[in-house]
């Protein structure tokens, strides 16, 4: 399959690579050290806003919105955005510099596609400008949230308002000091058919009754400054105009939101895997166990060869999924999207693990990004649905295809 990039896409890839090399690589260790310091939890690195302005001035802003979003979009397809996401994935914190970080990207797509003019003016506009950040509240501690029909948070109409009660966790973005709005998924009708019970509603983070119970860590990382929170919604009241689309549309919105988001996640993971490969290849010429540099050992060469093959295979699979989604839509691309969600985190884990093994003690230190990559990749075998859910649905679809 031949993936053709537009002239604009190629120019943006070159520009982004140059920006990262000039502005981000020299300060990477400084930013990582700042965010790893517990004293700075939930605090922005002081130079972030200046970097964001430079990215805006360079035209490297809101790159993720596909062409279908009209004037809001820089004009790229999902397939053309994919290599940009890969570049950003090489540094776990860099996406925010370009206003392309989750969960804001998914939330902005939802507001762009489903928000009313009033909702877009109040929340989408400042999100697109990078003035605020957002959170997405779906996962709950008491139910298997990989099946959205299990969600128990209630959204009950009361006059001109909705009253929301429930407990959420793994609410990414909620710890960010600039997080001002959350999209909350809950049920407006527990008796309706199971896929039209859910609704999504916009809830300001300062709404009375919304309480951040605690920040959560991922393999010991707090992922500052955006973090992940456990949140209690205790009789939270919002006006009815905060509802997205209509009652019973939450499940449909979630499905539309997750397609592009999975492409973004997977391409960022490929960026992590690619950088891990480069780190381990460079390391092989720097160490001499038993009188020979590592690059002369057959087993080391095999690990590097396997890693290069697996990264390229996965990259092409993700590009294929993005291309099909662009041309035929999320529904037609659903099997490929399931495949990349199954394959990419596991591939990245294998490559990162090989890199750690070759680097030895250095590989598990904070001097290189491998340990944090490992935590991120392992987490993404769960986020947006665990492997088992995607494999079950994909297997069902494949069987149906071949028994017709």
C-alpha positions as CSV (number, residue, x, y, z in Angstrom):
1,X,0.0,0.0,0.0
2,X,1.3,3.4,-0.9
3,X,0.7,6.3,1.5
4,X,0.9,9.6,-0.2
5,X,1.4,12.7,1.9
6,X,0.4,16.1,0.7
7,X,3.0,18.8,0.3
8,X,1.6,20.6,3.4
9,X,1.9,17.4,5.4
10,X,5.6,16.9,4.4
11,X,6.3,20.5,5.2
12,X,4.8,20.2,8.6
13,X,6.7,17.0,9.3
14,X,10.0,18.8,8.5
15,X,9.0,21.8,10.5
16,X,8.0,19.8,13.5
17,X,11.2,17.8,13.5
18,X,13.2,21.0,13.3
19,X,11.2,22.6,16.1
20,X,11.7,19.6,18.4
21,X,15.4,19.5,17.7
22,X,15.8,23.2,18.3
23,X,13.5,23.9,21.2
24,X,12.6,20.7,23.0
25,X,15.6,18.4,22.9
26,X,18.0,20.9,24.7
27,X,15.5,21.2,27.6
28,X,14.2,17.7,27.8
29,X,16.1,16.6,30.9
30,X,15.3,19.9,32.7
31,X,11.5,19.5,32.0
32,X,11.6,15.8,33.0
33,X,13.4,16.6,36.3
34,X,10.9,19.3,37.1
35,X,7.9,17.1,36.6
36,X,9.5,14.2,38.5
37,X,10.1,16.3,41.5
38,X,7.2,15.7,44.0
39,X,7.4,19.4,45.1
40,X,6.3,20.4,41.6
41,X,3.3,18.0,41.3
42,X,0.4,19.7,39.5
43,X,2.6,22.7,38.6
44,X,3.4,23.7,35.0
45,X,7.0,23.9,33.9
46,X,7.6,27.7,33.9
47,X,8.7,27.8,30.3
48,X,5.8,25.9,28.8
49,X,3.7,28.9,27.8
50,X,6.6,30.4,26.0
51,X,7.1,27.2,24.0
52,X,3.4,27.1,23.2
53,X,3.6,30.6,21.8
54,X,6.6,29.6,19.6
55,X,4.6,26.6,18.3
56,X,1.7,28.8,17.5
57,X,3.9,31.3,15.7
58,X,5.5,28.4,13.7
59,X,2.0,27.1,12.6
60,X,2.4,23.9,14.6
61,X,-0.9,24.2,16.5
62,X,-4.0,22.1,16.7
63,X,-2.6,19.8,14.0
64,X,-4.9,16.9,15.0
65,X,-8.2,18.1,13.7
66,X,-9.0,16.4,10.3
67,X,-10.2,18.2,7.2
68,X,-13.8,17.4,7.9
69,X,-13.7,20.1,10.6
70,X,-13.4,22.9,8.1
71,X,-11.8,26.1,9.1
72,X,-11.0,24.7,12.6
73,X,-8.6,22.2,10.9
74,X,-5.1,22.8,9.6
75,X,-6.2,20.6,6.6
76,X,-4.6,17.3,7.3
77,X,-6.2,13.9,7.1
78,X,-5.8,11.5,10.1
79,X,-3.3,9.6,8.0
80,X,-1.3,12.7,7.4
81,X,-1.4,13.7,11.1
82,X,-0.1,10.2,12.1
83,X,3.6,10.9,11.5
84,X,3.3,14.2,13.4
85,X,1.9,12.2,16.4
86,X,4.8,9.8,16.1
87,X,7.3,12.7,16.4
88,X,5.5,14.1,19.4
89,X,5.4,10.7,21.0
90,X,9.1,10.6,21.4
91,X,8.8,13.0,24.4
92,X,5.8,12.1,26.7
93,X,5.2,15.8,27.6
94,X,5.7,17.4,24.2
95,X,2.1,17.1,22.8
96,X,0.9,19.9,25.0
97,X,3.4,22.3,23.4
98,X,1.4,21.9,20.1
99,X,-2.1,21.7,21.8
100,X,-2.3,18.1,20.6
101,X,-2.5,16.2,23.9
102,X,-5.1,13.8,25.3
103,X,-7.8,14.1,26.5
104,X,-8.1,17.6,25.1
105,X,-7.8,16.4,21.5
106,X,-10.8,14.0,21.9
107,X,-12.8,16.6,23.8
108,X,-12.2,19.3,21.2
109,X,-13.3,16.9,18.5
110,X,-16.5,16.2,20.4
111,X,-17.2,19.9,21.0
112,X,-16.4,20.6,17.3
113,X,-18.7,17.9,16.0
114,X,-21.5,17.9,18.6
115,X,-21.3,21.2,20.6
116,X,-23.9,23.9,20.3
117,X,-22.6,27.4,19.2
118,X,-22.9,28.5,22.8
119,X,-20.9,25.5,24.1
120,X,-18.3,26.0,21.4
121,X,-17.9,29.7,22.3
122,X,-17.6,29.0,26.0
123,X,-15.4,25.9,26.0
124,X,-14.1,24.9,22.5
125,X,-12.7,28.3,21.7
126,X,-10.4,28.6,24.8
127,X,-9.4,24.9,24.3
128,X,-8.4,25.5,20.7
129,X,-6.4,28.5,21.9
130,X,-4.7,26.6,24.6
131,X,-6.0,28.9,27.3
132,X,-7.6,26.0,29.3
133,X,-7.4,22.3,29.5
134,X,-10.1,19.6,30.0
135,X,-10.8,16.2,31.4
136,X,-12.9,13.2,30.3
137,X,-14.8,11.4,33.1
138,X,-16.0,8.0,32.0
139,X,-14.2,5.2,33.9
140,X,-15.6,4.2,37.3
141,X,-14.0,2.2,40.1
142,X,-17.1,0.0,40.9
143,X,-17.8,-1.4,37.4
144,X,-16.1,-2.8,34.4
145,X,-15.9,0.4,32.5
146,X,-14.5,-1.1,29.3
147,X,-18.2,-1.8,28.6
148,X,-19.7,1.7,28.6
149,X,-23.2,0.2,29.2
150,X,-22.0,-0.6,32.8
151,X,-21.6,3.0,33.8
152,X,-23.6,3.8,36.9
153,X,-23.2,7.6,37.3
154,X,-26.7,9.1,37.1
155,X,-27.7,12.3,35.3
156,X,-31.2,13.1,36.4
157,X,-33.4,15.9,35.0
158,X,-34.7,18.3,37.6
159,X,-36.5,21.3,36.1
160,X,-34.0,23.3,34.0
161,X,-31.0,21.4,35.4
162,X,-29.4,18.0,35.5
163,X,-28.3,16.5,38.8
164,X,-25.2,14.3,38.6
165,X,-24.2,11.6,41.1
166,X,-21.3,9.2,40.8
167,X,-17.7,8.4,41.3
168,X,-15.1,8.4,38.5
169,X,-11.4,7.6,38.4
170,X,-8.6,7.6,35.9
171,X,-9.9,11.0,34.9
172,X,-7.0,12.1,32.8
173,X,-6.2,15.8,32.7
174,X,-8.2,16.6,35.9
175,X,-5.2,17.4,38.0
176,X,-3.9,20.0,35.6
177,X,-4.1,23.5,37.2
178,X,-5.6,24.8,34.0
179,X,-8.3,22.2,33.7
180,X,-11.6,24.1,33.7
181,X,-14.1,21.7,32.0
182,X,-14.9,18.0,32.1
183,X,-17.1,15.9,29.8
184,X,-18.9,13.5,32.1
185,X,-20.6,10.3,30.8
186,X,-23.5,8.9,32.8
187,X,-27.0,7.5,32.4
188,X,-30.1,9.6,31.9
189,X,-32.4,6.6,31.5
190,X,-31.5,3.3,33.3
191,X,-34.6,1.6,31.7
192,X,-33.9,2.4,28.0
193,X,-32.2,-0.1,25.6
194,X,-28.7,-0.5,26.9
195,X,-26.9,1.6,24.2
196,X,-29.2,4.6,24.5
197,X,-29.1,4.9,28.3
198,X,-26.0,7.0,28.4
199,X,-25.5,10.8,27.9
200,X,-22.7,13.2,28.0
201,X,-22.8,16.5,29.8
202,X,-20.4,19.4,30.3
203,X,-19.4,20.0,33.9
204,X,-17.2,22.9,35.0
205,X,-14.4,21.7,37.3
206,X,-15.4,24.3,39.9
207,X,-19.1,23.2,40.0
208,X,-20.3,22.7,43.6
209,X,-20.3,19.0,44.5
210,X,-17.4,18.1,42.2
211,X,-14.6,16.9,44.5
212,X,-11.2,15.7,43.5
213,X,-10.7,12.9,46.0
214,X,-7.0,12.1,45.1
215,X,-4.5,12.0,42.3
216,X,-3.6,8.5,41.0
217,X,-0.2,7.3,40.0
218,X,0.7,5.0,37.1
219,X,3.5,2.6,38.1
220,X,4.6,5.3,40.5
221,X,4.5,8.1,38.0
222,X,2.1,10.9,38.7
223,X,2.2,12.2,35.1
224,X,2.3,15.8,36.3
225,X,1.0,18.3,35.5
226,X,-2.2,16.8,33.9
227,X,-2.3,13.7,36.0
228,X,-5.2,11.3,36.6
229,X,-7.8,11.8,39.4
230,X,-10.5,10.0,41.3
231,X,-13.5,12.3,41.4
232,X,-16.7,12.3,43.4
233,X,-19.8,13.9,41.8
234,X,-22.1,14.6,44.7
235,X,-25.4,16.3,43.6
236,X,-23.6,18.3,41.0
237,X,-26.0,20.6,39.2
238,X,-25.6,21.9,35.7
239,X,-28.0,23.6,33.3
240,X,-29.7,21.5,30.7
241,X,-28.0,23.4,27.9
242,X,-24.8,21.6,29.1
243,X,-26.0,18.3,27.6
244,X,-24.2,17.2,24.4
245,X,-26.5,16.5,21.4
246,X,-29.3,14.9,23.4
247,X,-30.3,12.3,26.0
248,X,-29.2,8.8,25.1
249,X,-26.5,9.9,22.7
250,X,-23.5,9.3,25.0
251,X,-22.6,5.8,23.7
252,X,-22.6,7.0,20.1
253,X,-20.5,10.1,20.9
254,X,-18.0,7.9,22.8
255,X,-17.6,5.6,19.8
256,X,-17.0,8.5,17.4
257,X,-14.5,10.0,19.9
258,X,-12.4,6.9,20.4
259,X,-11.6,6.2,16.7
260,X,-9.2,9.1,16.0
261,X,-7.9,9.0,19.6
262,X,-6.7,5.4,19.1
263,X,-4.8,6.4,16.0
264,X,-3.1,9.2,18.0
265,X,-2.3,6.9,20.9
266,X,-0.8,4.3,18.6
267,X,1.3,6.7,16.6
268,X,2.7,8.2,19.8
269,X,3.5,4.7,21.0
270,X,5.4,4.1,17.7
271,X,7.4,7.3,18.5
272,X,8.4,5.8,21.8
273,X,9.3,2.5,20.2
274,X,11.3,4.2,17.5
275,X,13.3,6.3,19.9
276,X,13.9,3.2,22.1
277,X,15.4,1.4,19.1
278,X,17.7,4.4,18.4
279,X,18.8,4.5,22.1
280,X,19.6,0.8,22.2
281,X,21.4,0.9,18.8
282,X,23.6,3.8,20.0
283,X,24.3,2.0,23.3
284,X,25.6,-1.1,21.6
285,X,28.8,0.7,20.4
286,X,29.5,2.2,23.9
287,X,29.8,-0.9,26.1
288,X,32.4,-3.6,26.0
289,X,31.4,-6.7,28.1
290,X,34.1,-9.4,27.8
291,X,36.3,-7.4,25.6
292,X,33.8,-6.8,22.7
293,X,31.3,-4.1,22.0
294,X,27.7,-5.2,22.3
295,X,27.0,-4.6,18.6
296,X,29.3,-7.6,17.7
297,X,27.0,-10.1,19.5
298,X,24.6,-12.0,17.3
299,X,21.8,-11.9,20.0
300,X,22.0,-8.1,20.3
301,X,21.8,-7.7,16.5
302,X,18.8,-10.0,16.4
303,X,17.0,-8.0,19.1
304,X,17.6,-4.8,17.1
305,X,16.6,-6.4,13.8
306,X,13.4,-7.8,15.3
307,X,12.6,-4.4,16.8
308,X,13.1,-2.6,13.5
309,X,10.8,-5.1,11.7
310,X,8.1,-4.9,14.4
311,X,8.1,-1.1,14.5
312,X,7.7,-0.8,10.7
313,X,5.0,-3.5,10.5
314,X,3.0,-1.7,13.2
315,X,3.6,1.7,11.7
316,X,2.2,0.5,8.4
317,X,-0.8,-1.1,10.1
318,X,-1.6,2.1,11.9
319,X,-1.3,4.2,8.7
320,X,-3.6,1.7,7.0
321,X,-6.2,2.1,9.8
322,X,-6.0,5.9,9.5
323,X,-6.2,5.9,5.8
324,X,-9.3,3.7,5.9
325,X,-10.9,5.8,8.6
326,X,-10.3,8.9,6.4
327,X,-11.8,7.3,3.3
328,X,-14.7,5.2,4.7
329,X,-15.3,6.4,8.3
330,X,-14.9,4.9,11.8
331,X,-17.4,2.2,11.3
332,X,-15.8,0.7,8.2
333,X,-12.3,1.0,9.8
334,X,-13.4,-0.6,13.1
335,X,-11.5,-3.9,12.6
336,X,-8.3,-2.2,11.7
337,X,-8.7,0.2,14.6
338,X,-9.1,-2.8,16.9
339,X,-6.0,-4.4,15.4
340,X,-3.8,-1.4,16.1
341,X,-5.1,-1.1,19.6
342,X,-4.2,-4.8,20.2
343,X,-0.8,-4.8,18.4
344,X,0.8,-1.4,19.1
345,X,1.1,-1.3,22.9
346,X,2.4,-4.8,23.1
347,X,4.9,-4.2,20.3
348,X,6.1,-1.1,22.1
349,X,6.5,-3.0,25.4
350,X,8.7,-5.6,23.7
351,X,10.9,-3.0,22.0
352,X,11.3,-0.9,25.2
353,X,12.0,-4.1,27.2
354,X,14.8,-5.0,24.8
355,X,16.2,-1.5,25.1
356,X,16.2,-1.7,28.9
357,X,18.0,-5.0,28.8
358,X,20.7,-3.7,26.5
359,X,21.2,-0.5,28.6
360,X,21.2,-2.5,31.9
361,X,21.0,-0.3,35.0
362,X,20.8,2.9,33.0
363,X,17.7,1.6,31.3
364,X,15.6,1.6,34.5
365,X,16.9,5.0,35.6
366,X,15.4,8.4,35.0
367,X,18.4,9.4,32.9
368,X,16.7,7.9,29.9
369,X,12.9,7.8,29.1
370,X,12.6,4.0,28.8
371,X,11.1,3.3,32.2
372,X,8.4,5.9,31.7
373,X,7.8,4.6,28.1
374,X,7.3,1.1,29.6
375,X,4.7,2.4,32.1
376,X,2.9,4.3,29.4
377,X,2.8,1.4,26.9
378,X,1.7,-1.1,29.6
379,X,-1.1,1.3,30.7
380,X,-2.3,1.6,27.1
381,X,-3.0,-2.1,27.0
382,X,-5.9,-1.1,29.4
383,X,-6.8,2.4,28.4
384,X,-9.6,2.8,25.8
385,X,-10.6,-0.8,26.5
386,X,-8.3,-3.7,27.4
387,X,-6.8,-6.1,24.8
388,X,-9.3,-8.8,25.6
389,X,-12.3,-6.6,24.7
390,X,-10.8,-5.6,21.3
391,X,-9.7,-9.2,20.5
392,X,-13.2,-10.5,21.4
393,X,-15.0,-8.1,19.1
394,X,-12.4,-8.4,16.3
395,X,-12.6,-12.2,16.5
396,X,-16.3,-12.1,16.3
397,X,-16.2,-9.8,13.3
398,X,-13.6,-12.0,11.5
399,X,-15.7,-15.2,12.1
400,X,-18.8,-13.5,10.8
401,X,-16.9,-12.3,7.7
402,X,-15.7,-15.8,6.7
403,X,-18.9,-17.8,7.5
404,X,-21.1,-15.7,5.2
